[in-house]
Amino acid sequence: MNILLIGGGGREHALAWKLSQSPRLSKLYCAPGNAGIAALAERVPLKATDLDALVAFAQTHDIGLAVVAPDDPLALGLVDKLEAAGVPAFGPTGAAAQIESSKVFSKGLMAKYGIPTAAWQAFDDPVAAVAYVRAQGAPIVVKADGLALGKGVVVAQTVPEAEAAVRAMMEDKRFKEAGARVVIEDCMTGPEVTVLAFTDGKTVVPMLSSRDHKRALDGDQGPNTGGMGAICPAPGYTPELAQVCMETIFGPTIRAMTAEGRPFKGVLYFGLMLTPDGPKVVEYNARFGDPEAQALLMLLDSDLLELMLAIREERLAAADVRWRSGASCCVVLASGGYPESYQTGYPITGLPADTETLTVFHAGTALSDSGQLVTNGGRVLGVTARADTLDEAIDRAYAAAEPIAFTGRRLRRDIGRTHP
């Protein structure tokens, strides 16, 4: 079977790595891919948002399954276009992907169906938003309604910080139209946990838990990023908590989407806060998280391609979802200045060889005209290791990251080191 994987970051390299292990795979294409993915797939020079060109490519290359990995093409309805053109596709429809592409929609869904989340209000007028912030006080959370590369959330510790976030999003258009509306919500407290789930719109199969580290600096300081590292499983996420989440969040969300005429098929990401009042939803994503996917896929023992086909064909209930024992850790090496401005094109040296328990996933890399591996993004590499224990996985990932060098290289030193 020929597969077209759409996207070009660390998540897509991890997906390509796992899909390439399937005996059902004949040929793997990736659009646009990156330098690391090039070792596993034929790169296709098409942007993930060039919907018509991607559909045309799939039609002329006997694609048996198109895997739409990033948020933007999902929100734009690429899965709908592929299926309409006779190309089987993995991922939610554009209507279902709105659970991620609109914070206002997702918060409204939770309110309507009684799914636990923080108290909130939506605003399309910055004056009214600022007035609400002043009335509520801080800490308080300001979120851009639309997609903002994982950076559209500000956890403001003071009222002036929250006001500045509102103005940056709504007046200065920092995230363009994604910030035309904002959601302002209470600041929840407690450990954060990510649980991704396979779902075919009927059956929900949660994956192992994981924990992303969003802030740029050690100690959860600095601005939000797309993610500076992840561990799997998340300490403290007990079977009892998992059962509560299934009964109050996972199952109700899938049923709510079906009731709304937007059945969700694919991978649904539940960002959770384990508050003193119980688990609550921080956010939904309509696809694999990045870098959670890197850590999770290191521990997935099943054939990912078979699972994707089972989900599309609505036979997940009979699928074989297996996980390796142990734990994993992904440490992101980023460009200096990320998530703000940064330079690219710097040579990368010191990459270790991949082993059965260690893989360096490429996120923002390219090959120069001379064939040199160079930086080509904010997040550059995700050094990912698995081991029998979490501490061993963390140590292995950091040891492998140490010799990797490029100008401006930065990383957090505390991924998974402190467990709430």
C-alpha positions in Angstrom: 0.0 0.0 0.0 1.3 3.5 -0.9 1.0 6.0 1.9 1.1 9.8 1.7 2.0 11.4 5.0 1.3 15.2 5.1 3.4 17.5 7.3 7.1 18.1 7.9 7.9 18.3 11.6 9.0 16.1 14.5 5.6 14.5 14.8 5.7 13.6 11.1 9.2 12.1 11.4 7.9 9.9 14.3 4.9 8.9 12.3 7.0 8.1 9.2 9.4 6.1 11.5 6.5 4.0 12.9 4.6 3.6 9.6 7.7 2.4 7.9 7.7 -0.6 10.2 4.4 -1.9 8.8 4.6 -4.9 6.5 1.7 -3.5 4.6 3.6 -0.5 3.4 4.8 -0.5 -0.2 5.9 3.1 -0.6 5.9 6.1 1.7 5.7 9.6 0.4 5.8 12.7 2.6 4.8 16.3 1.8 6.8 18.3 2.4 8.9 16.3 4.9 12.3 17.2 6.3 15.9 16.0 6.1 15.3 13.2 8.6 12.1 12.0 7.0 14.0 11.8 3.7 15.7 8.6 4.9 12.3 6.9 5.3 10.1 8.4 2.6 10.2 10.1 -0.8 9.7 13.8 -0.2 7.1 15.7 -2.2 7.7 19.4 -2.5 4.2 20.5 -1.7 3.0 22.5 1.3 0.7 20.8 3.8 -1.9 23.6 3.1 -1.8 23.2 -0.7 -5.0 21.1 -0.7 -5.7 20.8 -4.4 -2.1 19.9 -5.3 -2.0 17.2 -2.5 -5.3 15.7 -3.8 -4.0 15.6 -7.3 -0.7 14.0 -6.2 -2.6 11.3 -4.3 -4.8 10.6 -7.3 -1.9 10.1 -9.6 0.3 8.0 -7.2 -2.1 5.2 -6.2 -2.3 6.4 -2.6 -4.0 3.8 -0.5 -4.1 6.1 2.6 -3.3 9.8 3.1 -2.4 10.6 6.7 -3.1 14.2 7.5 -1.0 15.0 10.5 -0.9 18.8 11.1 -3.7 21.1 12.4 -3.9 23.6 9.5 -4.8 21.2 6.7 -7.2 19.3 9.0 -9.0 22.6 9.8 -9.1 23.5 6.1 -10.9 20.3 5.3 -8.2 18.3 3.5 -9.6 15.0 4.7 -13.0 15.9 3.2 -11.3 16.9 -0.1 -9.3 13.6 -0.3 -12.3 11.4 0.5 -14.4 13.3 -2.1 -11.8 12.6 -4.7 -11.8 8.9 -3.9 -8.6 8.9 -1.8 -8.9 7.2 1.6 -7.7 9.6 4.3 -6.8 9.3 8.0 -7.9 12.2 10.2 -11.0 14.1 11.2 -13.2 16.1 8.8 -13.0 19.9 8.8 -16.2 20.1 10.9 -14.8 17.7 13.5 -11.4 19.4 13.5 -13.1 22.5 14.7 -12.8 21.0 18.2 -9.2 22.3 17.9 -9.4 25.1 15.4 -11.9 27.1 17.5 -11.5 27.5 21.3 -15.0 29.1 21.3 -16.5 26.0 19.7 -14.7 23.6 22.0 -15.6 25.5 25.2 -19.2 25.8 24.0 -19.3 22.0 23.4 -18.0 21.3 26.9 -20.6 23.7 28.4 -23.5 22.1 26.5 -22.6 18.5 27.4 -21.3 19.0 30.9 -17.7 18.1 30.2 -15.5 19.6 33.1 -13.3 22.6 32.2 -12.5 26.0 33.5 -15.1 28.7 33.8 -14.8 31.0 30.7 -16.1 33.8 28.5 -15.5 34.5 24.8 -14.9 38.0 23.4 -14.7 39.6 20.0 -14.3 43.2 21.4 -11.0 44.0 23.1 -12.5 46.7 25.3 -15.0 44.2 26.8 -12.2 41.6 27.1 -10.0 44.0 29.1 -12.9 45.0 31.3 -13.6 41.3 32.1 -9.9 40.8 33.0 -10.0 43.7 35.4 -13.1 42.5 37.0 -11.8 38.9 37.4 -8.3 39.6 38.5 -5.3 37.4 38.0 -3.9 34.8 37.5 -6.1 34.3 34.4 -5.7 32.6 31.1 -6.0 34.3 27.7 -6.4 32.1 24.6 -6.6 33.0 20.9 -9.7 31.4 19.4 -8.0 29.9 16.4 -4.8 28.0 15.5 -1.6 29.7 16.6 1.2 27.1 16.4 0.8 26.2 20.0 1.7 29.7 21.1 -1.8 31.3 21.4 -2.1 30.8 25.1 -1.0 33.2 27.8 -1.2 32.3 31.5 -1.1 35.8 32.9 0.1 36.2 36.5 -1.0 39.8 36.7 -3.8 42.0 35.3 -1.4 44.1 33.1 0.1 40.9 31.6 -3.4 39.7 30.7 -4.4 43.1 29.3 -1.2 43.0 27.1 -2.1 39.6 25.9 -5.6 40.7 24.9 -4.2 43.7 23.0 -1.5 41.6 21.3 -4.0 39.1 20.0 -7.0 41.3 19.2 -5.5 44.7 18.3 -1.9 44.0 17.2 -3.0 40.8 15.3 -0.1 38.8 16.6 -1.8 35.6 15.4 -3.6 37.3 12.5 -7.3 36.2 12.4 -6.7 33.4 14.9 -6.8 36.1 17.6 -9.8 38.1 16.4 -11.7 36.4 19.1 -10.3 35.3 22.5 -11.4 33.0 25.3 -10.6 34.2 28.8 -10.8 31.5 31.4 -10.1 30.9 35.1 -6.6 29.7 35.8 -6.8 26.0 36.9 -4.1 24.5 39.2 -2.7 21.0 39.4 -0.5 18.7 37.3 -1.1 18.7 33.6 -1.4 15.4 31.7 -1.9 14.7 28.0 -4.0 11.7 27.0 -4.3 11.0 23.2 -6.9 8.6 22.1 -7.6 6.5 19.0 -11.3 6.8 18.0 -13.4 5.8 15.1 -16.3 7.9 16.3 -17.8 5.0 18.2 -15.0 3.3 20.1 -12.5 5.3 22.2 -9.1 3.7 23.0 -6.9 6.0 25.1 -3.2 5.8 24.6 -0.6 5.9 27.3 -0.6 9.2 29.2 2.2 11.7 28.6 3.3 15.1 29.8 4.4 17.9 27.5 6.7 20.8 28.7 5.3 23.9 27.0 7.4 26.7 28.6 10.6 27.7 27.0 12.8 27.7 30.1 13.6 25.4 33.0 11.2 25.4 35.9 8.3 26.1 33.6 9.4 29.7 33.1 9.3 31.8 29.9 6.8 32.0 27.0 4.7 29.1 25.8 6.3 27.1 22.9 5.0 24.3 20.7 6.6 22.0 23.3 10.2 21.6 24.6 10.0 17.9 25.5 7.7 15.1 26.7 7.7 12.1 28.9 5.5 9.0 28.7 3.7 7.8 30.8 2.9 10.7 33.1 3.7 10.1 36.7 0.6 10.3 38.9 -1.9 9.4 36.2 -3.4 6.3 38.0 -5.8 3.7 36.6 -8.4 5.3 38.9 -7.9 8.7 37.3 -8.0 7.1 33.9 -11.4 5.6 34.6 -12.7 8.9 35.8 -11.5 10.6 32.6 -13.0 7.9 30.5 -16.4 8.4 32.2 -16.5 12.2 32.4 -14.3 13.4 29.5 -13.2 10.9 26.8 -16.5 9.1 26.2 -18.7 12.2 26.6 -16.6 14.2 24.2 -16.9 11.6 21.4 -20.6 11.2 22.0 -21.0 15.0 22.0 -19.2 15.3 18.6 -21.5 12.7 17.1 -24.6 14.3 18.6 -23.5 17.6 17.0 -23.3 15.9 13.6 -19.4 16.1 13.6 -18.3 12.5 14.3 -14.6 12.5 15.1 -12.4 9.8 13.5 -8.7 9.9 14.1 -6.5 10.8 17.0 -8.1 13.2 19.6 -5.8 14.9 22.0 -7.0 15.6 25.5 -5.0 18.2 27.4 -6.0 17.7 31.0 -5.5 19.5 34.4 -5.7 17.3 37.4 -7.3 19.9 39.7 -8.3 19.5 43.3 -11.9 19.2 42.0 -10.9 16.4 39.6 -9.7 16.1 36.0 -10.7 19.0 33.7 -10.1 19.7 30.0 -7.4 22.4 29.3 -7.6 22.0 25.5 -8.4 19.6 22.7 -6.2 18.9 19.6 -7.5 17.1 16.6 -4.3 15.1 15.9 -1.2 13.7 17.5 0.6 16.2 19.7 4.1 17.3 19.1 6.4 16.3 20.9 4.0 13.8 22.7 3.9 11.7 19.5 7.6 11.1 19.6 7.5 9.8 23.1 4.3 7.8 22.6 5.3 6.1 19.3 8.5 4.9 20.9 6.3 2.7 23.1 3.6 1.7 20.6 4.0 -2.0 19.9 1.1 -2.3 17.4 1.2 -1.7 13.7 0.2 2.0 13.4 -0.9 1.6 9.7 -3.3 -1.2 10.7 -4.7 0.9 13.5 -5.2 3.9 11.1 -7.1 1.6 8.6 -9.2 0.2 11.4 -10.2 3.7 12.6 -11.1 4.9 9.1 -13.2 1.7 8.5 -14.8 2.0 12.0 -13.6 -1.3 13.3 -11.4 0.0 16.1 -13.3 -2.1 18.7 -11.6 -5.3 17.2 -8.2 -3.7 16.7 -5.1 -4.9 18.6 -3.6 -1.9 20.5 -0.5 -2.9 22.4 2.2 -0.9 24.3 5.7 -1.7 25.3 6.5 -1.7 29.0 8.8 1.0 30.4 8.9 4.7 29.7 10.2 7.2 27.2 11.5 10.7 27.1 11.8 13.3 24.2 14.1 16.3 24.7 13.8 19.0 22.1 16.8 20.9 20.9 15.7 24.3 19.7 17.1 27.3 17.9 18.3 30.3 19.9 15.5 32.8 20.3 12.7 30.3 19.9 9.7 30.8 20.2 10.3 34.4 19.2 12.7 35.3 16.4 15.6 33.0 15.5 18.1 32.3 12.7 18.3 29.2 10.6 20.9 27.5 8.3 23.4 26.6 11.0 25.3 23.3 10.5 24.3 20.4 12.8 27.0 18.0 14.0 27.3 15.2 16.6 24.1 13.2 15.9 24.2 9.8 17.5 23.3 6.7 15.5 19.7 5.5 16.0 19.3 2.3 18.0 16.4 0.1 19.1 15.9 2.3 22.1 17.0 5.7 20.8 15.9 7.8 17.8 16.6 11.4 16.9 13.5 12.8 15.3 14.0 15.8 13.0 11.7 18.7 13.4 13.3 21.7 11.7 16.1 20.4 9.5 17.2 20.7 5.9 20.2 19.8 3.7 22.3 22.6 2.3 23.4 22.6 -1.3 26.6 20.9 -0.2 24.7 18.1 1.6 25.3 19.5 5.1 22.5 19.0 7.6 21.4 22.4 8.8 18.8 24.0 11.1 15.6 25.0 9.4 13.1 25.8 12.2 12.5 26.8 15.8 12.4 23.3 17.1 15.2 21.4 15.4 15.5 17.9 16.8 13.7 15.7 19.3 16.1 13.3 21.0 13.9 10.4 22.1 14.8 7.4 24.2 13.0 4.5 25.9 14.0 2.4 28.9 12.7 0.3 31.7 12.1 3.3 33.9 11.4 6.9 33.4 14.6 8.1 35.1 16.6 5.8 32.8 14.8 7.1 29.7 15.5 10.7 30.7 19.1 10.0 31.4 19.5 8.2 28.0 17.9 11.1 26.1 20.0 13.7 27.7 23.2 11.7 27.2 22.4 11.3 23.5 21.6 15.1 23.2 24.8 16.3 24.7 27.2 15.9 21.7 24.7 17.4 19.2 25.9 20.9 18.3 24.7 23.8 16.3 24.9 27.6 16.7 22.4 28.9 19.3 21.4 25.4 20.4 19.2 25.5 23.5 17.2 23.0 25.5 15.5 22.6 28.8 17.5 20.6 31.3 14.5 19.6 33.4 12.3 17.5 31.1 10.6 15.0 33.3 13.1 15.7 36.1 10.5 17.0 38.6 7.3 15.0 38.8 4.2 16.7 40.3 
